[in-house]
Amino acid sequence: MGGLLKDVLVSVGDKVTDGQVVALVEVMKMDTEIIAEMDGVVESIQVNKGDNLDSGDVVITLK
């Protein structure tokens, strides 16, 4: 299900760990956390705060 990107909690170059919350999406008036699925470094952020997201959209790329 899609939603509204409320906030990105990391920046390009940040180190993240598996399970870390990296962004917040509002879906049906409820906040949903986007969680990193692996350890890595944020290589790029493909969205901006306020963007509408569809299910399956890439939000952050880790390397």
N, CA, C and O atoms as a DFTB+ gen file, in Angstrom:
252 C
 N C O
     1  1       0.844      -1.177       0.000
     2  2       0.000       0.000       0.000
     3  2       0.890       1.241       0.000
     4  3       1.909       1.270       0.690
     5  1       0.526       2.236      -0.744
     6  2       1.295       3.466      -0.833
     7  2       1.026       4.395       0.331
     8  3       0.169       4.125       1.173
     9  1       1.766       5.494       0.373
    10  2       1.591       6.465       1.441
    11  2       2.384       7.725       1.168
    12  3       2.975       7.886       0.100
    13  1       2.391       8.607       2.139
    14  2       3.064       9.899       2.054
    15  2       4.359       9.840       2.853
    16  3       4.341       9.493       4.034
    17  1       5.478      10.174       2.226
    18  2       6.755      10.177       2.928
    19  2       6.793      11.359       3.895
    20  3       6.803      12.516       3.475
    21  1       6.814      11.055       5.185
    22  2       6.815      12.098       6.209
    23  2       8.212      12.597       6.525
    24  3       8.408      13.791       6.752
    25  1       9.200      11.684       6.543
    26  2      10.547      12.105       6.912
    27  2      11.565      11.043       6.516
    28  3      11.287       9.845       6.573
    29  1      12.742      11.500       6.114
    30  2      13.894      10.619       5.886
    31  2      14.848      10.891       7.041
    32  3      15.247      12.032       7.269
    33  1      15.211       9.842       7.765
    34  2      15.976       9.990       8.996
    35  2      17.475       9.805       8.822
    36  3      18.219       9.843       9.802
    37  1      17.930       9.606       7.590
    38  2      19.354       9.420       7.302
    39  2      19.747      10.334       6.148
    40  3      18.893      10.884       5.453
    41  1      21.055      10.483       5.959
    42  2      21.596      11.282       4.859
    43  2      22.578      10.429       4.069
    44  3      23.060       9.408       4.559
    45  1      22.869      10.853       2.849
    46  2      23.864      10.156       2.031
    47  2      25.184      10.133       2.801
    48  3      25.627      11.150       3.334
    49  1      25.803       8.952       2.847
    50  2      27.060       8.774       3.558
    51  2      26.911       8.238       4.968
    52  3      27.896       7.804       5.566
    53  1      25.697       8.259       5.516
    54  2      25.471       7.729       6.865
    55  2      25.617       6.217       6.880
    56  3      25.217       5.536       5.936
    57  1      26.197       5.691       7.965
    58  2      26.238       4.251       8.180
    59  2      24.941       3.842       8.865
    60  3      24.506       4.492       9.815
    61  1      24.319       2.763       8.385
    62  2      23.099       2.253       8.998
    63  2      23.298       0.776       9.337
    64  3      24.144       0.096       8.756
    65  1      22.511       0.308      10.273
    66  2      22.576      -1.091      10.675
    67  2      21.268      -1.792      10.347
    68  3      20.219      -1.155      10.248
    69  1      21.338      -3.093      10.182
    70  2      20.160      -3.911       9.922
    71  2      19.123      -3.654      11.014
    72  3      19.427      -3.764      12.202
    73  1      17.904      -3.314      10.613
    74  2      16.828      -3.056      11.565
    75  2      16.668      -1.601      11.964
    76  3      15.720      -1.262      12.671
    77  1      17.573      -0.730      11.528
    78  2      17.498       0.702      11.860
    79  2      16.369       1.369      11.079
    80  3      16.199       1.094       9.891
    81  1      15.600       2.237      11.722
    82  2      14.554       3.001      11.046
    83  2      15.227       4.093      10.218
    84  3      15.998       4.891      10.750
    85  1      14.935       4.128       8.909
    86  2      15.574       5.099       8.023
    87  2      14.596       6.140       7.476
    88  3      15.021       7.185       6.982
    89  1      13.288       5.866       7.558
    90  2      12.291       6.813       7.058
    91  2      10.939       6.513       7.683
    92  3      10.704       5.424       8.207
    93  1      10.044       7.515       7.617
    94  2       8.672       7.361       8.110
    95  2       7.698       7.658       6.978
    96  3       7.846       8.645       6.257
    97  1       6.700       6.789       6.833
    98  2       5.666       6.943       5.814
    99  2       4.313       6.947       6.504
   100  3       4.058       6.123       7.382
   101  1       3.447       7.867       6.112
   102  2       2.084       7.892       6.638
   103  2       1.183       7.107       5.696
   104  3       1.054       7.435       4.516
   105  1       0.560       6.062       6.240
   106  2      -0.356       5.224       5.475
   107  2      -1.674       5.185       6.236
   108  3      -1.718       4.737       7.381
   109  1      -2.726       5.643       5.617
   110  2      -4.058       5.658       6.232
   111  2      -4.036       6.315       7.615
   112  3      -4.601       5.781       8.570
   113  1      -3.383       7.472       7.715
   114  2      -3.286       8.287       8.938
   115  2      -2.467       7.637      10.050
   116  3      -2.526       8.075      11.199
   117  1      -1.701       6.590       9.715
   118  2      -0.831       5.944      10.693
   119  2       0.604       5.994      10.191
   120  3       0.853       5.785       9.004
   121  1       1.551       6.271      11.085
   122  2       2.966       6.284      10.707
   123  2       3.492       4.856      10.609
   124  3       3.236       4.024      11.479
   125  1       4.225       4.593       9.543
   126  2       4.850       3.298       9.321
   127  2       6.345       3.526       9.141
   128  3       6.763       4.424       8.411
   129  1       7.144       2.708       9.811
   130  2       8.596       2.848       9.728
   131  2       9.133       2.064       8.542
   132  3       8.701       0.941       8.282
   133  1      10.079       2.663       7.822
   134  2      10.846       1.939       6.801
   135  2      12.161       1.572       7.469
   136  3      12.870       2.431       7.993
   137  1      12.471       0.287       7.443
   138  2      13.606      -0.247       8.192
   139  2      14.661      -0.785       7.234
   140  3      14.339      -1.456       6.253
   141  1      15.932      -0.483       7.530
   142  2      17.043      -1.012       6.733
   143  2      17.045      -2.535       6.838
   144  3      16.854      -3.093       7.918
   145  1      17.263      -3.195       5.710
   146  2      17.257      -4.654       5.678
   147  2      18.658      -5.245       5.776
   148  3      18.821      -6.465       5.735
   149  1      19.680      -4.381       5.908
   150  2      21.061      -4.838       6.031
   151  2      21.921      -3.699       6.545
   152  3      21.503      -2.541       6.531
   153  1      23.121      -4.027       7.000
   154  2      24.102      -3.005       7.353
   155  2      24.625      -2.389       6.059
   156  3      24.702      -3.063       5.032
   157  1      24.980      -1.117       6.111
   158  2      25.564      -0.493       4.939
   159  2      25.726       0.998       5.107
   160  3      25.547       1.546       6.195
   161  1      26.070       1.646       4.003
   162  2      26.230       3.099       3.947
   163  2      25.210       3.622       2.943
   164  3      25.050       3.054       1.862
   165  1      24.520       4.703       3.298
   166  2      23.514       5.276       2.403
   167  2      24.225       5.818       1.166
   168  3      25.011       6.761       1.247
   169  1      23.931       5.199       0.013
   170  2      24.536       5.610      -1.258
   171  2      23.714       6.703      -1.926
   172  3      24.268       7.653      -2.479
   173  1      22.368       6.565      -1.871
   174  2      21.498       7.582      -2.464
   175  2      20.112       7.523      -1.837
   176  3      19.695       6.506      -1.283
   177  1      19.415       8.649      -1.943
   178  2      18.035       8.755      -1.476
   179  2      17.203       9.167      -2.690
   180  3      17.417      10.234      -3.266
   181  1      16.255       8.315      -3.070
   182  2      15.504       8.529      -4.310
   183  2      14.221       9.330      -4.141
   184  3      13.540       9.588      -5.133
   185  1      13.868       9.730      -2.936
   186  2      12.604      10.415      -2.680
   187  2      12.844      11.669      -1.842
   188  3      13.925      11.865      -1.285
   189  1      11.828      12.501      -1.765
   190  2      11.876      13.714      -0.961
   191  2      10.702      13.738       0.001
   192  3       9.645      13.174      -0.281
   193  1      10.890      14.389       1.131
   194  2       9.816      14.548       2.101
   195  2       8.589      15.111       1.396
   196  3       8.691      16.078       0.641
   197  1       7.426      14.505       1.642
   198  2       6.179      14.954       1.031
   199  2       5.802      14.193      -0.233
   200  3       4.694      14.356      -0.744
   201  1       6.713      13.360      -0.746
   202  2       6.405      12.565      -1.945
   203  2       5.365      11.493      -1.628
   204  3       5.334      10.952      -0.523
   205  1       4.522      11.196      -2.601
   206  2       3.611      10.064      -2.497
   207  2       4.340       8.832      -3.002
   208  3       4.952       8.850      -4.070
   209  1       4.268       7.764      -2.222
   210  2       4.958       6.531      -2.566
   211  2       3.958       5.450      -2.924
   212  3       2.847       5.404      -2.396
   213  1       4.374       4.584      -3.831
   214  2       3.604       3.396      -4.165
   215  2       4.312       2.186      -3.572
   216  3       5.519       2.215      -3.330
   217  1       3.558       1.135      -3.346
   218  2       4.153      -0.100      -2.847
   219  2       5.268      -0.549      -3.775
   220  3       5.074      -0.624      -4.988
   221  1       6.442      -0.850      -3.212
   222  2       7.573      -1.313      -4.010
   223  2       8.525      -0.233      -4.447
   224  3       9.575      -0.546      -5.007
   225  1       8.207       1.037      -4.215
   226  2       9.122       2.127      -4.580
   227  2      10.429       2.013      -3.800
   228  3      10.434       1.643      -2.626
   229  1      11.534       2.335      -4.466
   230  2      12.839       2.380      -3.801
   231  2      12.956       3.742      -3.130
   232  3      12.762       4.779      -3.764
   233  1      13.274       3.725      -1.849
   234  2      13.385       4.962      -1.064
   235  2      14.858       5.322      -0.871
   236  3      15.267       6.456      -1.120
   237  1      15.656       4.334      -0.421
   238  2      17.059       4.553      -0.099
   239  2      17.870       3.390      -0.670
   240  3      17.436       2.239      -0.612
   241  1      19.047       3.691      -1.221
   242  2      19.950       2.654      -1.705
   243  2      21.156       2.587      -0.779
   244  3      21.786       3.602      -0.480
   245  1      21.471       1.364      -0.326
   246  2      22.642       1.145       0.523
   247  2      23.727       0.451      -0.273
   248  3      23.445      -0.288      -1.215
   249  1      24.985       0.696       0.116
   250  2      26.093      -0.057      -0.514
   251  2      26.915      -0.703       0.562
   252  3      27.896      -1.385       0.264
